[in-house]
Amino acid sequence: MIDIYETCGYLAGILFAFSLIPQLYKSCCSKNLEDISYGWQAIYISAIILGLIYSFHKDLPPVYLSSSVELIFMIILVILKYYYKDNNLDIKDIENP
């Protein structure tokens, strides 16, 4: 029998994790991550890790599966921000000669 609450948990987790995909796509296309702060990323990643610890302890698969995907996406976003940090300076120079 389908447990409606567990289904809601999985769907919520999928939506939370995949909500980062548009930002990743935009970041890859524009190569401009100036508006994304390292502080926000650090807090967000810390929250995900703490949530993972809790969800593993309480054996909550909908939470730890989706949080794992979310953590991967956030790490990719941090890497993109670091990788494209010099690109932001070039964009400013081109727009305001």
C-alpha positions in Angstrom: 0.0 0.0 0.0 1.2 3.5 -0.9 2.0 5.6 2.2 0.9 9.2 1.2 3.2 10.8 3.7 6.3 9.0 2.5 5.3 9.9 -1.1 5.0 13.5 0.0 8.4 13.3 1.5 10.0 11.9 -1.6 8.2 14.5 -3.8 9.2 17.4 -1.6 12.8 16.1 -1.5 12.9 15.9 -5.3 11.5 19.4 -5.7 14.0 20.8 -3.2 17.0 19.1 -4.8 16.0 19.9 -8.4 15.1 23.5 -7.5 18.9 24.2 -7.8 19.0 23.0 -11.4 17.8 26.3 -12.9 20.5 28.2 -11.0 23.2 25.7 -12.1 22.0 26.0 -15.7 22.0 29.8 -15.6 25.4 29.9 -13.9 26.9 27.6 -16.6 25.4 29.7 -19.4 26.2 33.2 -18.0 29.4 32.3 -16.2 28.5 35.1 -13.8 28.0 34.0 -10.2 28.8 37.4 -8.6 25.4 37.6 -7.0 25.8 34.3 -5.2 27.7 34.8 -2.0 30.1 32.3 -0.5 28.5 33.0 2.9 25.1 31.8 1.7 26.6 28.8 0.2 28.5 27.9 3.4 25.4 28.2 5.5 23.3 26.2 3.0 25.8 23.4 2.8 26.2 23.3 6.6 22.4 23.0 6.9 22.3 20.2 4.4 25.1 18.3 6.2 23.3 18.7 9.6 20.1 17.6 7.9 21.9 14.6 6.5 23.3 13.6 9.9 19.8 13.9 11.4 18.0 12.0 8.6 20.6 9.1 8.7 20.2 8.9 12.5 16.4 8.8 12.2 16.5 6.6 9.1 14.5 9.0 6.9 15.3 7.9 3.3 13.2 10.7 1.6 15.3 13.3 3.4 18.8 11.8 3.1 18.4 10.8 -0.5 17.2 14.2 -1.7 19.6 16.0 0.6 22.5 14.1 -0.9 21.6 15.2 -4.4 21.1 18.8 -3.1 24.6 18.7 -1.5 26.1 17.6 -4.8 24.4 20.4 -6.6 25.6 23.0 -4.0 29.1 21.7 -4.2 29.0 22.1 -8.0 27.7 25.6 -7.5 30.6 26.5 -5.2 33.1 25.0 -7.8 31.5 27.0 -10.6 31.6 30.2 -8.5 35.3 29.6 -7.8 36.1 28.6 -11.4 34.3 31.6 -12.9 35.4 34.2 -10.4 37.9 35.8 -12.8 35.3 35.8 -15.5 33.2 38.3 -13.5 35.9 40.9 -13.7 36.1 40.5 -17.5 32.3 40.9 -17.9 32.4 44.2 -15.9 35.3 45.5 -18.0 33.5 44.7 -21.2 30.2 46.3 -20.1 31.8 49.5 -18.7 34.8 50.3 -20.8 
